[in-house]
Amino acid sequence: MGSCLSAESRSPRPGSPCSPGFGVKKRKNSKKRLGSRNSSFDSKREDPLHRVPGRMYLNGSSEAACIFTQQGKKGPNQDAMVVWENFGSRTDTVFCGVFDGHGPYGHMVAKRVRDNLPLKLSSYWEAKVPVEGAVKTITTVNSASNSEDAAAASFVSAEEEPMPSVDMAEEENTEESQSELFQTLKEAFLKAFKVMDRELKFHRSVDCFCSGTTAVTLIKQGEYLVVGNVGDSRAVMGTRNGENALVAVQLTVDLKPNLPAEAERIKKCRGRVFALRDEPEVCRVWLPNCDSPGLAMARAFGDFCLKDFGLISVPDVSFRRLTEKDEFIVLASDGIWDVLSNEEVVAIVASAPSRSAAARALVESAVRAWRYKYPTSKVDDCAAVCLYLDSNNTNVISSASSISKLDDEDLEELKTENDDASGPSGLGRSSTVKTGKEIALDESEAEKLIKEEDSEHGTEYSALEGVARVNTLLNLPRFVPGK
């Protein structure tokens, strides 16, 4: 539910060890810099980006995707999202991302990552594989795997000899191409996420000391899918099983502090992980000697008050080869996953009256579920991106299925069935173990990446009077070591 926990009574006092300004001089004109959302230079630079053809970042839809977000009752809408078709000048490539900000400037951090992270990914990918070479490689693989497709075969170079549709050498070449594509994009994801986080640290107009954002992103090129995830937003795919029934497949792991590997890393860095007595299902990350900030995720952009105590921005990267049974992918912030299971989300998207209305139907269903499940709590921001893997088919996905549109009574029935679930995080309802041909992030690579020493440029952070956006109704208790 909540990302960051704080209260005015527990705000670090200026000059205390928990204060971000402890031991450093206060930055001049910090109020002006913090109060300004964007400088005139930044706005001029970002205007052309918002006019890029095929890039969608506001509520809307296209033939391949639809996106929708709705502000909750906790303050400014801190969710951001983007769908970028023809990504990196590759006609068969789509980039999608959902970013859920938290903290007093979380909405600014989320929008900045939304605008800059895709550019970094594209530049690192293009530096590794030129656009023409990438298109040729992927279309060659597609033509080899489907010799009956004349359109794909037409992209094969005339100098290449035709190959039989079934051959051991062909399978080896396909596997080698898959591995090469994944390694290339994996390196691009790791580098782009690292540089993005470093850029936030030294940004003048956004104070990210106690603010940050999650990011669940994907790049789909042809029949290949690479997913990069940081935080507790989630990606789920709707696909058909052997009985032609629509099922949900979770593509990412919710990177929360309750995961053993994440908790161990945080504790090794002297960070503390524990849940409050009144919300035992929500583990949070705390500073070694202060009852703050209570971050409900183990990885995030920003939140530099915790970066020395186990919080990292290294993405969990996975790879998957899509099949004809895969129908759509849903990316959403935790405002949706806190109240709806994977199966419910897939059912709602599949039963939407049209593809263009699927994301909105999902968000509205989540808002109704919030009011039903947490009637005394404030509704969280909700954002969703629905990417259709068969964009040429304009029929509703559920036309061949028996799923009907969910109304309020069906939603209540689904909630009754899930009363025994272990908390709102959804970990008790849906598996966090990846399925299919997915490759987990190499932990040794991640550790090497995060242990690299970056040169500091004397950046100083101003003290924040607590977190402005309180994501819980509870007040922070006084933490006594040893109890």
Secondary structure as GFF3:
##gff-version 3
##sequence-region A 1 483
A	DSSP	three_ten_helix	8	10	.	.	.	ID=ss1
A	DSSP	alpha_helix	30	35	.	.	.	ID=ss2
A	DSSP	alpha_helix	40	50	.	.	.	ID=ss3
A	DSSP	beta_strand	55	56	.	.	.	ID=ss4
A	DSSP	beta_strand	60	61	.	.	.	ID=ss5
A	DSSP	beta_strand	65	70	.	.	.	ID=ss6
A	DSSP	beta_strand	79	85	.	.	.	ID=ss7
A	DSSP	three_ten_helix	87	89	.	.	.	ID=ss8
A	DSSP	beta_strand	93	102	.	.	.	ID=ss9
A	DSSP	alpha_helix	106	128	.	.	.	ID=ss10
A	DSSP	alpha_helix	131	145	.	.	.	ID=ss11
A	DSSP	alpha_helix	150	153	.	.	.	ID=ss12
A	DSSP	alpha_helix	168	201	.	.	.	ID=ss13
A	DSSP	beta_strand	212	213	.	.	.	ID=ss14
A	DSSP	beta_strand	215	221	.	.	.	ID=ss15
A	DSSP	beta_strand	224	230	.	.	.	ID=ss16
A	DSSP	beta_strand	234	240	.	.	.	ID=ss17
A	DSSP	beta_strand	246	250	.	.	.	ID=ss18
A	DSSP	alpha_helix	260	268	.	.	.	ID=ss19
A	DSSP	beta_strand	272	275	.	.	.	ID=ss20
A	DSSP	beta_strand	283	286	.	.	.	ID=ss21
A	DSSP	beta_strand	293	295	.	.	.	ID=ss22
A	DSSP	beta_strand	301	302	.	.	.	ID=ss23
A	DSSP	three_ten_helix	307	309	.	.	.	ID=ss24
A	DSSP	beta_strand	316	321	.	.	.	ID=ss25
A	DSSP	beta_strand	326	332	.	.	.	ID=ss26
A	DSSP	alpha_helix	334	337	.	.	.	ID=ss27
A	DSSP	alpha_helix	342	350	.	.	.	ID=ss28
A	DSSP	three_ten_helix	355	357	.	.	.	ID=ss29
A	DSSP	alpha_helix	358	373	.	.	.	ID=ss30
A	DSSP	beta_strand	382	388	.	.	.	ID=ss31
A	DSSP	three_ten_helix	397	400	.	.	.	ID=ss32
A	DSSP	alpha_helix	408	417	.	.	.	ID=ss33
A	DSSP	alpha_helix	443	451	.	.	.	ID=ss34
###
